[in-house]
Amino acid sequence: MPHDYITEADRALDTAYEPPMSLAEYVDLAFERPSIASHASKYLLEAIESMGTRTVVEEGETVERYRFFDDPHNDGEHAILGNTEVLNGFVDDLRTIAADRGKGEKIIWFDGPTATGKSELKRCLINGLREYSKTDAGRRYTVEWNIASSSDTRGLSYTDEGVDLEADWYESPVQSNPLSVFPLEVRRKLLSELNTTSGDHIPLSSDASLDPFCREAYTFLEDQYRRAGKSELFSKITDPKHLRVKNYIVDVGRGIGVLHSEDDGSPKERLVGTWMPGMLRELDSRGRKNPQAFSYDGVLSQGNSLLTIVEDAAQHADLLQKLLNVPDERRVKLDKSIGMDIDTQLLIISNPDLDAVLDQHADRNGRDPLKALKRRLDRHEFRYLTNLSLETELIRRELTNETPVWEADAYEELAERIRAPLTIAVRDGHGTVTSIELAPHVLEAAALYSVVTRLDAEDIPPGIDLVDKAILFDRGYLQEGDTRRQADEFDFGHTTDGKHGIPVTYTRDIVADLLHDERDRHHPTLSVEQVIMPEDVLDAMVEGLVVAPVFSRGESAEYEGRISVVRRYIATQQERDVLDAVLADKGVEEETVTEYVEHVYAWAGDDQIETEHGPVEPDALLMKLFETEHLGRFKKADYVGNEPSEEVEAFRREKVITALNRYAWENRDEEFSAQNVDLSEIPVIRAVLESHDWDDVARLFEDFDPRQWDSPPANTETATVKRKTIEEMTKHGYTEASAELTSRAVMKEVSSRWD
């Protein structure tokens, strides 16, 4: 039986909307939940903070990231990957503006090259605010009026149609805050009491008067009751038969105004709206314009009470100066005689071309007419991603419909996702659907090369390269043999990292083209022509640099020169996969590792080891065999009998004991005990255990010959090793076809140095 989607939709709407309430009921509710009366910047801040934070590593530094920017309500569809420090700076600005501690006159500006996530920011804000407004804490309210029930039947309708009970209710066209109905002095007392009750460090603020449309209704009702000699005028005007408070779901046009590049019209039309000539003739009275004849379809009108976004701001450069006084004066004019208070957070988004517009008069120095505007802009610069895992995730998003944001408890989980393969169904010109495999490390190669082109090469210290810098930014440390170097040991300037480089759209298009290319490789039984390898992507990315219009000649030459370190790294990763598969059956059991470490620890402290048969001395032979056979660090000549040389002793004390003590201390808890430590997880131990090489292969498989790998003779050790290697690789993300191609490439290189 199919799911009852109709009932589910009913529930979704029922929980999002409430029946209208009276102004008094709204005030009572505000004292219960003060957030419903928040002004624009405070509401935006509360929406962002409502979803909490998570810890991420970006550019090698650990930072807290607001989950709001992961677009959690929409399963990450418009998540902003990376740029966490920039987004945190934006939130800090909001906090300052909301608390009225400064920057209130600023226009927040998000700037950056194409494909850096600026458009995703807009969509993420819209999605997040819409969903937050459906929650109890995020409810947003405005007012609606009915004057048909007064002694005069002239309604607020734009037509002469007859009176209909619900049709006579007209909502504020600019989402006016219900508190704006109160006279200013009363409103200030109300807000003071609300703020005292809430105890929030950011107080509520509401200085905006009723919008002109609502003011027309209010004034008409006031005139009617005043002429009738009624007392308690405010109660009469705001009687539930005239005024209702209703909630609305925030969306574009209702609390969010978005001005797109293609929007046209005069500055007044784009910002506030337009007078409607037909309605002016109908509603013009006593020689003045009636605000009911205004359309209120400008971006500030739509974004009143929350957020105004000017997208592609360079296309609306003529408007920016018109916005100068909006943030601090919070008022605009419909015409010379009718003004409107605005409560909105202004945000503009642009590519770097806005810089050229703003600097067109810079040579005039103090007489630059745009100087005041530039002083008002608070710039937040989006850059290209410089984290390998984030760029891999972004490329994968661009090629598939996968939207959930990657989160991991340990970097090893991210590393698996970075190297993971991807299978994409492709339809050819004949309508045939074929599955194309992007082999393990393909997306990693594309992402790593993209990141490497974006990094500043000038601040790299001796001993590391651009790939090392990329890994350091993503993982937070470099593992160099037995030594781990943390990111804070390096002094990177970050002045140009991410400002230039290959955009993800270029990489996506390269991979998309490869999906339809024919590959000239064959195998008797495997569909190797349907496999895209890392070298395929890297070759195509380099070849495309010259013809891609987005790159200058200088950029193409610079980026091409950075491909070699990426090729070398990816080849090393492939070699590690093959080597691990060849030696899969030769791993060391965790119990063996634990036994070794316990014996070394006892040896260093002149202690004995407790066994079920009583205490025993550390076993010198056991330690020697582990160090020579499992670790491969030493040879028999490094021992006198079973006794270690000075070099072996130094290794045990400096690399094993010191690492154990440090690791145990860093990972201790209240009930810490050395027996509770997973010894094989100690970085130095894990590093030496994973340091097996082709010498181990030669030692374990005496008749193995990598030169026979492509087509090994039957019943040979090479054939047996290959069969088991391919089987093992298929357990770790490879298909037989991609395992065949990868192992061939690795063995071809190994053959050249085998003897």
C-alpha positions in Angstrom: 0.0 0.0 0.0 1.5 3.4 -1.0 2.5 5.9 1.7 -0.3 8.4 2.6 1.4 11.5 1.3 -1.8 13.5 1.5 -2.1 13.0 5.2 1.6 13.8 5.6 1.2 17.1 3.7 -1.8 17.9 5.9 0.3 17.5 9.0 3.1 19.6 7.5 0.8 22.5 6.9 -1.1 22.1 10.1 2.2 22.5 12.1 3.3 25.5 10.1 0.3 27.7 10.3 -1.8 29.0 13.1 -5.2 30.6 13.3 -5.2 34.4 13.5 -5.1 35.9 17.0 -5.8 39.3 18.5 -3.1 41.8 19.3 -3.5 41.2 23.0 -3.0 37.4 22.5 0.1 38.1 20.4 1.6 40.3 23.2 0.9 37.5 25.8 2.6 35.0 23.4 5.6 37.3 23.0 6.1 37.3 26.8 6.1 33.4 26.6 8.4 33.3 23.6 10.2 36.6 23.1 11.9 35.4 19.9 8.7 35.8 17.9 9.1 39.6 18.3 12.8 39.7 17.2 13.9 42.4 14.9 15.5 41.4 11.5 19.1 41.0 12.4 18.3 39.3 15.7 15.9 36.9 14.0 18.5 36.0 11.4 21.1 35.4 14.1 18.7 33.2 16.1 17.9 31.1 13.1 21.6 30.5 12.4 22.4 29.7 16.0 19.3 27.5 16.5 20.9 24.5 14.7 24.1 24.4 16.8 27.7 23.9 15.7 30.1 21.2 14.8 33.9 21.0 14.7 35.7 21.0 11.4 39.3 21.3 10.2 39.9 23.9 7.5 43.3 25.1 6.3 44.8 23.0 9.1 42.9 24.8 11.9 40.1 23.4 14.0 37.1 25.7 14.0 33.5 25.6 15.1 31.0 25.7 12.2 27.3 26.6 12.3 25.2 23.7 11.1 22.8 26.2 9.6 25.2 26.6 6.7 25.1 22.8 6.0 21.4 23.3 4.9 20.3 20.4 7.3 16.6 21.0 6.7 17.1 20.1 3.1 19.5 17.2 3.5 22.4 19.5 2.6 21.1 20.3 -0.9 22.5 23.9 -0.8 25.1 23.4 1.9 28.0 25.9 1.7 31.2 23.8 1.8 34.1 25.4 3.5 34.7 29.1 4.0 33.8 28.5 7.6 35.9 31.4 9.0 34.2 33.7 6.5 30.7 32.6 7.6 31.7 32.9 11.3 32.8 36.4 10.6 29.4 37.1 9.1 27.6 35.7 12.2 29.9 37.9 14.4 28.8 40.9 12.4 25.1 39.9 12.8 25.7 39.6 16.6 27.1 43.1 16.7 24.4 44.6 14.5 21.6 42.9 16.4 22.9 44.1 19.7 23.2 47.7 18.3 26.9 47.8 19.2 28.0 49.1 15.9 28.1 48.2 12.2 24.4 49.1 12.0 25.2 51.4 9.1 27.1 48.7 7.2 25.9 46.7 4.1 27.3 43.2 4.4 29.1 42.2 1.2 30.0 38.7 0.1 32.6 38.8 -2.6 34.6 36.1 -4.5 35.3 34.4 -7.8 32.7 32.2 -9.5 31.8 28.8 -8.2 32.9 29.6 -4.6 29.5 29.1 -3.0 28.0 32.6 -3.0 24.8 31.5 -4.8 24.6 28.5 -2.4 24.7 31.0 0.5 21.6 32.7 -0.9 19.7 29.5 -1.3 20.9 28.2 2.1 19.7 31.4 3.8 16.3 31.1 2.1 15.9 27.4 2.9 17.1 27.8 6.5 14.9 30.8 7.3 11.9 29.2 5.7 12.2 26.1 7.8 13.1 28.0 11.0 9.9 30.1 10.6 7.9 26.8 10.8 9.2 26.1 14.3 7.7 27.5 17.5 10.7 29.6 18.3 10.9 30.9 14.8 7.3 31.9 14.2 7.0 35.1 12.3 3.9 37.3 12.6 2.4 40.3 10.8 -1.0 42.1 10.9 -4.0 42.2 8.7 -6.9 44.8 8.7 -10.6 44.9 8.0 -12.3 48.3 7.9 -15.4 47.1 6.1 -17.0 46.4 9.5 -16.8 50.0 10.5 -19.6 52.5 9.9 -18.1 53.3 6.5 -18.1 50.3 4.2 -15.2 51.5 2.1 -12.8 48.6 2.3 -9.1 48.2 1.6 -9.8 46.3 -1.6 -8.5 47.4 -4.9 -11.8 46.5 -6.5 -15.5 47.5 -6.1 -16.6 43.9 -5.5 -19.1 43.2 -2.8 -18.1 42.5 0.8 -17.1 39.0 1.7 -16.1 38.3 5.3 -12.6 36.9 4.7 -12.1 38.8 1.5 -12.3 42.0 3.5 -9.1 41.2 5.4 -5.9 42.7 3.9 -2.5 41.8 5.1 0.4 44.2 5.5 2.2 44.1 2.1 5.6 44.5 3.8 5.2 42.1 6.8 4.9 44.8 9.4 5.8 43.7 13.0 2.6 43.6 15.1 4.4 45.7 17.8 4.5 48.6 15.3 0.8 49.0 15.8 1.5 50.4 19.3 2.3 54.1 19.8 6.0 54.6 20.1 6.1 55.5 23.8 3.9 52.5 24.7 6.0 50.2 22.5 9.2 51.2 24.2 7.7 50.4 27.6 6.5 47.1 26.3 9.9 46.2 24.8 11.6 47.2 28.0 9.5 44.8 30.0 9.9 42.1 27.3 13.7 42.4 27.4 13.7 42.3 31.2 11.6 39.1 31.1 13.7 37.4 28.4 17.1 38.2 29.9 18.6 37.8 26.5 22.0 39.5 26.0 20.7 40.9 22.7 17.6 43.0 23.5 14.6 43.2 21.2 14.2 46.4 19.2 11.3 47.8 17.3 11.5 51.5 16.2 9.7 51.0 12.9 6.3 52.6 12.5 3.4 51.0 10.7 3.9 50.8 6.9 1.9 53.3 4.8 -0.7 50.7 3.8 -1.5 49.7 7.4 -1.2 53.4 8.5 -4.0 54.2 6.0 -6.3 51.6 7.7 -5.3 52.7 11.2 -5.9 56.4 10.4 -9.3 55.7 8.7 -10.5 53.7 11.7 -9.2 56.3 14.1 -11.1 59.1 12.2 -14.3 57.0 12.2 -14.3 56.3 15.9 -13.1 59.8 16.9 -15.9 61.4 14.9 -18.4 59.0 16.5 -17.2 60.4 19.9 -15.8 57.0 21.0 -13.3 56.7 23.9 -10.6 54.1 24.2 -9.7 54.7 20.6 -6.7 52.2 20.5 -8.9 49.4 21.7 -11.6 50.2 19.1 -9.0 50.5 16.3 -7.3 47.2 17.2 -10.5 45.3 18.0 -10.3 41.8 16.6 -13.0 42.7 14.1 -10.5 45.2 12.6 -7.1 43.9 13.4 -5.7 40.3 13.5 -2.2 39.0 14.0 -1.3 36.1 11.7 1.8 34.0 11.2 3.4 33.6 7.9 6.1 31.3 6.5 9.2 33.2 5.5 10.0 32.9 1.8 11.1 35.0 -1.1 8.6 37.9 -1.3 7.6 37.4 2.3 10.4 38.5 4.6 13.1 37.8 2.1 13.7 40.1 -0.9 16.0 39.0 -3.6 17.1 41.3 -6.5 18.4 39.2 -9.4 20.7 40.4 -12.2 17.9 40.3 -14.7 15.5 42.5 -12.7 15.0 45.9 -14.3 13.2 49.1 -13.8 14.0 52.4 -12.2 15.9 52.4 -8.9 12.7 53.3 -7.0 10.8 50.3 -8.7 13.6 47.8 -7.9 14.0 49.0 -4.3 10.5 49.8 -3.1 7.9 49.3 -5.8 5.7 51.4 -8.1 2.5 53.4 -8.1 -0.3 51.9 -10.1 -1.9 54.6 -12.3 -5.3 52.9 -12.4 -5.5 52.6 -8.7 -4.2 56.2 -8.2 -7.2 57.5 -10.1 -9.5 55.3 -8.0 -8.0 55.9 -4.6 -6.5 59.4 -4.9 -8.3 61.5 -2.3 -8.1 65.0 -1.0 -5.3 65.8 -3.4 -2.9 63.1 -2.0 -1.8 59.7 -3.1 -3.3 56.8 -1.3 -0.7 54.2 -0.2 -3.1 51.4 -1.2 -2.3 52.3 -4.8 1.4 51.3 -4.3 2.6 47.8 -5.5 5.2 47.2 -2.7 7.0 44.7 -5.0 10.5 46.2 -4.6 13.2 44.2 -3.0 13.2 46.2 0.3 9.4 45.8 0.6 9.7 42.0 0.1 12.6 41.8 2.5 11.1 43.9 5.2 11.2 42.3 8.6 14.1 40.0 7.8 16.6 39.9 4.8 17.3 41.8 1.6 19.7 40.2 -0.9 21.1 42.0 -4.0 22.5 39.2 -6.2 25.1 39.9 -8.9 25.5 43.4 -7.3 27.7 44.7 -10.1 24.6 44.6 -12.3 22.9 46.9 -9.8 25.7 49.2 -9.1 23.4 52.2 -9.7 21.3 51.0 -6.7 24.1 50.7 -4.2 24.4 54.4 -3.6 20.6 54.6 -3.1 21.0 52.0 -0.3 23.5 54.2 1.6 21.2 55.4 4.2 18.9 52.4 4.5 20.9 50.4 7.1 21.2 53.2 9.7 18.2 55.4 8.9 16.0 52.4 8.2 13.7 54.4 6.1 12.8 54.8 2.4 10.3 56.9 0.5 7.5 55.9 -1.8 7.5 59.5 -3.0 8.3 62.9 -1.6 5.5 62.9 0.9 5.1 59.2 1.9 7.9 57.4 3.7 8.2 53.9 5.0 10.3 52.4 7.8 12.3 49.4 6.9 13.7 46.7 9.2 15.9 44.4 7.1 19.4 43.0 7.0 21.1 44.1 3.8 23.3 41.7 2.1 24.9 42.0 -1.4 26.6 39.3 -3.4 29.1 39.9 -6.2 31.9 38.5 -8.3 35.2 40.4 -8.3 33.9 42.6 -11.1 32.2 44.9 -8.5 35.7 45.9 -7.4 36.2 47.5 -10.8 33.0 49.4 -10.5 33.8 50.7 -7.0 37.3 51.7 -8.0 36.4 53.5 -11.3 37.0 56.9 -9.6 39.8 55.8 -7.2 42.3 58.1 -8.9 40.4 61.1 -7.7 41.5 60.4 -4.2 39.4 62.4 -1.8 36.9 63.4 -4.5 35.9 59.8 -5.3 32.1 59.9 -5.4 31.9 56.3 -4.4 34.0 56.7 -1.3 31.0 56.9 1.1 29.6 53.7 -0.4 32.9 51.8 -0.1 33.1 52.9 3.5 29.6 51.4 4.2 30.5 48.0 2.7 31.5 45.3 5.1 33.4 42.8 2.9 33.5 39.0 3.4 35.5 37.2 0.8 34.6 33.7 -0.3 37.5 31.7 -1.7 37.9 28.5 -3.6 38.1 25.4 -1.3 41.6 24.5 -0.1 40.5 21.3 1.7 40.9 18.1 -0.2 37.9 16.4 1.5 35.6 19.4 0.9 36.7 19.7 -2.8 36.2 15.9 -3.3 32.7 16.2 -1.7 31.9 19.2 -4.0 33.0 17.4 -7.2 30.9 14.4 -6.2 27.9 16.6 -5.6 28.4 18.2 -9.0 28.3 14.8 -10.7 25.6 13.2 -8.7 22.5 14.0 -6.7 24.3 13.2 -3.4 23.7 16.1 -1.0 24.2 14.9 2.6 27.1 16.8 4.2 30.1 14.7 5.1 30.7 14.4 8.8 33.2 12.1 10.4 34.4 11.2 13.9 38.0 10.6 12.6 39.9 11.7 9.5 40.2 8.0 8.5 36.5 8.1 7.6 37.0 11.1 5.4 40.1 9.5 3.8 37.9 6.5 2.8 35.4 8.9 1.2 38.1 10.8 -0.6 39.6 7.8 -2.3 36.2 6.1 -2.9 35.1 5.2 -6.4 31.9 6.4 -8.2 29.7 4.7 -10.7 27.6 6.8 -13.0 25.0 5.6 -15.5 25.5 7.2 -18.9 23.1 7.1 -21.9 24.8 7.1 -25.3 23.3 8.4 -28.6 21.6 5.1 -29.3 19.7 5.2 -26.0 21.9 2.5 -24.4 22.6 3.0 -20.7 26.2 2.1 -19.6 27.7 2.2 -16.2 31.0 4.1 -16.2 33.2 3.6 -13.2 35.4 6.3 -11.8 38.1 4.2 -10.2 39.3 4.7 -6.6 41.4 7.9 -6.4 39.8 9.5 -9.5 37.8 12.1 -7.6 40.8 12.4 -5.2 43.1 13.2 -8.1 40.8 15.8 -9.6 40.2 17.4 -6.2 43.8 17.4 -5.2 44.9 19.0 -8.5 42.2 21.6 -8.1 43.3 22.4 -4.6 47.0 22.5 -5.5 46.4 25.1 -8.2 44.8 27.3 -5.5 47.6 27.3 -2.9 50.2 29.9 -2.4 53.6 28.3 -3.2 55.6 31.2 -1.8 55.1 30.3 1.9 56.0 26.6 1.7 58.9 25.8 4.0 61.8 23.5 2.9 61.0 19.8 3.0 57.4 19.8 2.0 55.6 20.5 -1.3 52.2 21.7 -2.4 50.6 18.3 -1.9 51.9 18.2 1.6 50.4 21.6 2.2 47.0 20.4 0.8 47.1 17.4 3.1 48.1 19.5 6.1 45.2 21.9 5.5 42.7 19.0 5.3 44.0 16.6 8.0 45.7 19.0 10.3 49.0 17.3 10.5 51.7 15.6 8.4 53.1 12.2 9.2 56.7 12.0 8.2 58.0 8.5 9.1 57.7 8.3 12.9 57.2 12.0 13.3 53.9 13.9 13.3 54.0 17.6 12.5 50.9 19.6 13.5 49.6 22.4 11.4 50.4 25.0 14.0 54.1 24.3 13.6 53.9 25.9 10.1 53.6 29.6 9.4 51.3 30.0 6.4 50.3 33.5 5.4 46.9 32.5 3.9 47.0 35.8 1.9 46.3 34.2 -1.5 45.3 30.6 -0.7 42.0 30.0 -2.5 41.9 33.4 -4.3 42.8 31.9 -7.7 42.9 28.4 -9.2 40.8 25.9 -11.0 37.0 26.3 -10.3 34.9 23.2 -9.6 32.8 23.9 -12.7 35.9 23.3 -14.9 36.7 20.0 -13.1 33.0 18.9 -13.4 32.9 19.6 -17.1 36.2 17.7 -17.7 34.9 14.6 -15.9 31.5 14.9 -17.6 33.2 14.9 -21.0 35.3 11.8 -20.1 32.1 9.9 -19.3 31.2 10.0 -23.0 34.7 9.5 -24.4 35.8 6.2 -25.9 38.9 4.7 -24.2 41.3 2.7 -26.3 42.0 -0.2 -23.9 40.9 -3.8 -23.9 40.8 -7.0 -21.9 39.6 -10.5 -22.9 37.0 -10.6 -20.1 36.8 -7.3 -18.3 35.2 -4.1 -19.4 38.3 -2.0 -18.8 37.1 0.6 -21.5 34.3 1.5 -19.1 36.7 2.6 -16.4 38.1 6.1 -15.9 41.4 6.1 -14.2 43.1 9.0 -12.2 45.6 9.5 -15.0 42.7 10.0 -17.5 41.3 12.8 -15.4 44.6 14.5 -14.7 45.7 14.3 -18.4 42.3 15.8 -19.5 42.5 18.6 -16.9 45.9 19.6 -18.0 45.1 19.4 -21.7 42.0 21.6 -21.2 43.8 24.4 -19.6 45.0 26.0 -22.8 41.6 26.1 -24.5 39.5 27.0 -21.5 38.6 30.7 -21.8 38.5 31.1 -18.0 42.3 30.8 -17.7 44.9 33.3 -18.9 48.1 32.0 -20.6 50.0 32.7 -17.4 47.6 30.8 -15.3 47.6 27.8 -17.7 51.3 27.6 -17.6 51.5 27.9 -13.8 48.8 25.3 -13.2 50.3 22.8 -15.7 53.6 23.1 -13.8 51.9 21.8 -10.6 50.5 18.6 -12.0 53.7 16.5 -11.4 53.4 16.5 -7.6 49.8 15.4 -7.9 50.6 12.6 -10.3 53.3 11.4 -7.9 51.1 11.4 -4.9 48.2 9.6 -6.6 50.6 7.0 -8.0 51.9 6.5 -4.4 48.3 6.0 -3.2 47.6 3.4 -5.9 50.9 1.6 -5.1 49.8 1.5 -1.4 46.5 -0.1 -2.3 48.2 -2.8 -4.4 50.9 -3.4 -1.9 48.4 -3.8 0.9 46.4 -6.2 -1.2 49.5 -8.3 -2.0 50.4 -8.5 1.6 46.9 -8.7 3.0 47.5 -12.2 4.5 50.8 -11.1 6.1 49.4 -8.5 8.5 50.2 -8.4 12.2 47.6 -9.4 14.7 46.7 -6.8 17.3 47.6 -9.2 20.1 51.1 -9.5 18.6 51.4 -5.7 18.7 50.1 -5.5 22.2 52.6 -8.2 23.3 55.5 -6.4 21.8 54.7 -3.0 23.3 54.2 -4.6 26.8 57.6 -6.2 26.6 59.3 -3.0 25.4 57.6 -1.0 28.2 58.7 -3.5 30.8 62.2 -3.7 29.3 62.6 0.1 29.5 61.5 0.2 33.1 63.4 -2.9 34.3 60.1 -4.4 35.2 58.6 -7.8 34.8 55.5 -8.9 32.9 52.6 -10.4 34.8 51.4 -13.6 33.2 49.0 -16.3 34.3 52.0 -18.3 35.4 53.5 -15.4 37.4 55.9 -12.5 36.6 58.5 -13.1 33.8 61.3 -11.1 32.4 60.8 -9.2 29.0 61.5 -11.6 26.1 64.5 -10.2 24.2 63.9 -12.7 21.3 60.2 -11.7 21.0 61.1 -8.0 20.7 64.0 -8.8 18.2 61.7 -10.9 15.9 59.0 -8.2 15.9 61.4 -5.5 15.0 63.2 -7.4 12.3 60.3 -9.3 10.8 57.1 -7.3 11.4 58.5 -3.8 11.5 61.4 -4.4 9.2 63.3 -1.6 10.9 66.4 -3.6 11.8 68.5 -6.6 10.7 70.1 -9.3 12.7 73.4 -7.4 12.6 71.8 -4.8 14.8 71.7 -7.2 17.7 74.3 -9.0 19.7 72.6 -12.3 20.1 69.2 -11.1 21.2 70.4 -8.0 22.9 69.7 -4.7 21.1 72.3 -2.3 19.8 72.3 1.4 20.9 70.3 2.3 17.7 67.6 -0.3 18.6 67.5 0.9 22.2 67.1 4.5 21.0 64.2 3.4 18.7 62.4 1.6 21.6 62.7 4.5 24.0 62.2 7.5 21.6 59.7 6.0 19.1 57.7 3.5 21.1 57.8 4.4 24.8 57.6 8.2 24.2 54.8 7.8 21.7 52.9 5.4 24.1 53.2 7.9 27.0 52.1 10.8 24.9 49.2 9.0 23.3 48.0 7.5 26.5 48.1 10.9 28.2 46.3 12.7 25.4 43.6 10.0 25.2 43.2 9.4 29.0 39.8 9.5 30.8 38.8 9.4 34.4 39.3 5.6 34.6 42.5 5.6 32.6 44.6 2.5 32.5 47.4 1.5 30.2 45.5 -1.7 29.5 42.7 0.3 28.0 44.8 1.8 25.3 44.5 0.4 21.8 48.2 0.1 21.2 47.9 -0.5 17.5 46.3 3.0 17.2 49.4 4.8 18.5 50.5 6.8 15.5 54.1 5.7 15.5 53.2 2.0 15.9 50.6 2.2 13.2 53.0 4.0 10.9 55.8 1.4 11.3 53.3 -1.4 10.9 52.0 0.1 7.7 55.5 0.7 6.3 55.9 -2.6 4.5 57.4 -2.3 1.0 58.4 -4.4 -2.0 61.4 -5.8 -0.2 58.8 -7.6 2.0 57.1 -8.9 -1.1 60.4 -10.2 -2.5 61.2 -11.8 0.8 57.8 -13.5 1.2 57.3 -14.5 -2.5 60.7 -15.6 -3.8 59.4 -16.6 -7.2 57.2 -13.5 -7.8 58.0 -11.4 -10.9 56.1 -8.2 -11.5 57.2 -8.2 -15.1 54.8 -11.1 -15.7 51.9 -9.3 -14.1 49.8 -8.4 -17.2 49.6 -12.1 -18.3 51.3 -14.3 -15.7 52.0 -18.0 -16.7 49.7 -20.5 -15.2 50.6 -22.3 -12.0 53.2 -19.7 -11.1 53.6 -17.8 -7.9 53.0 -14.6 -9.8 49.6 -15.9 -11.1 48.6 -16.9 -7.5 49.7 -13.5 -6.1 47.8 -11.6 -8.8 44.6 -13.6 -8.3 44.6 -13.0 -4.5 45.6 -9.4 -5.0 42.7 -8.6 -7.4 40.3 -10.4 -5.0 41.5 -8.3 -2.1 41.3 -5.1 -4.0 37.6 -5.8 -4.8 37.0 -5.9 -1.0 38.1 -2.2 -0.8 36.2 -0.4 -3.5 37.7 -1.7 -6.7 35.9 -3.6 -9.4 37.9 -6.4 -11.1 38.4 -4.0 -14.1 39.7 -1.1 -12.1 41.8 -3.4 -9.9 43.3 -4.9 -13.1 44.2 -1.5 -14.5 45.5 -0.1 -11.3 47.7 -3.1 -10.5 49.0 -3.1 -14.0 50.1 0.5 -13.7 51.7 -0.1 -10.4 53.5 -3.2 -11.4 54.8 -1.5 -14.6 56.5 1.0 -12.4 57.7 -1.5 -9.9 59.2 -3.7 -12.7 61.6 -0.9 -13.6 63.3 -1.1 -10.2 62.6 -4.7 -9.2 66.1 -6.2 -9.7 
